[in-house]
Amino acid sequence: MSPHAPPLRGSLPPEGAGLAWGGPALRPPQSLARSAPAAGAEQLLRRLEWTVLRRLDGLLQGDYRTLLRGTGMDLADLREYQYHDDVRHIDWNVTARLQQPHVRVFTEDREMSAWFLLDLSPSVDFGSGEQHKRQVSTEFVAVLARLLTRHGNRVGALLYGSGVDAVIPARGGRHHVLHLLHTLQTRPDATEAGLTRLNELLQSAANLVRRRSTLFVVSDFISEPGWEKPLGLLAQQHEVVAVRLLDPLELALPDLGLIPICDVETGEQLLVDTHDAGFRKRFARIAAQREAELRQALARAGVDTLELSTDDNLVDAIMRFTDLRKRRNRSSGAHAAAGKLPAHLRHAA
């Protein structure tokens, strides 16, 4: 529709035009999509090290297990069972032989590789406030990559625009993190119209990453359908975290009067009357339905989800995610322990 067409009072774009779940994002006028100029990679990383990483160090107190997991466990010792020991580590053969409960003591293999699967399609350039989703994505990658490489791990990345067009091999060190950030910052915005096919990014990762790793799928998940199955297959082989990018304006429209809205992935433009309360209610209802379906799809795929909003604080978001994983790990551990214990000992688990 032409930008000079009459307003669409009380109506919504067609079902596949961006408001239904899985469709492209909608972009408001340029005045609502401003973003701060990108700093150099060194400046950005140094700022995040002072403002984010230092706070995380204090809040996590060196315990990164809920965020990052090693690839295995090595048996280090055997000792007598003590109160509050994990009953899953009881060695029943030694316990039967010595007539005294003994537990296995493990050291975790912390060396690991992490891959960032980055959706850089046109919809991630959207932002209704001071930040757009691409900037949030870049800062998240910078923090997690530096956090990992400081502990001797390696990070790599697959970059998706209109397709998977760049692969950064997994390496360690601060210099490698700077190379990754420089690549993201100097990458031009995606301008070609076309629907995002997130399944291409996930299938490329399945073909490329053979060794068990931690995969961070950083995307707004505004994509053609078909990505659920490859995401679930990845989760069977790797530890997968879905890092979902979103903006408040994608969930509810304020009363801004008559505004042009552009579907950034197809180029279609519409004029909508946001002063119409009925239109805003229908927009919010469809957005809520899309939210529910997306969260159900991620849950079915068996992945943990970290939501990053353009108006959120990165430290707060990571800490919420950490607390969620702590609770989930305790819950799964208790259920697993109860299932493995003999019946007469389950009540003590």
PyMOL commands that set and color helices and strands:
alter all, ss='L'
color gray80, all
select helices_A, chain A and resi 30-32+41-60+87-89+92-98+122-125+133-150+174-186+198-208+228-237+248-250+277-301+314-340+343-348
alter helices_A, ss='H'
color red, helices_A
select strands_A, chain A and resi 26-27+72-80+102-109+113-119+154-160+164-171+214-219+239-246+258-263+269-273+304-309
alter strands_A, ss='S'
color yellow, strands_A
deselect
rebuild
show_as cartoon
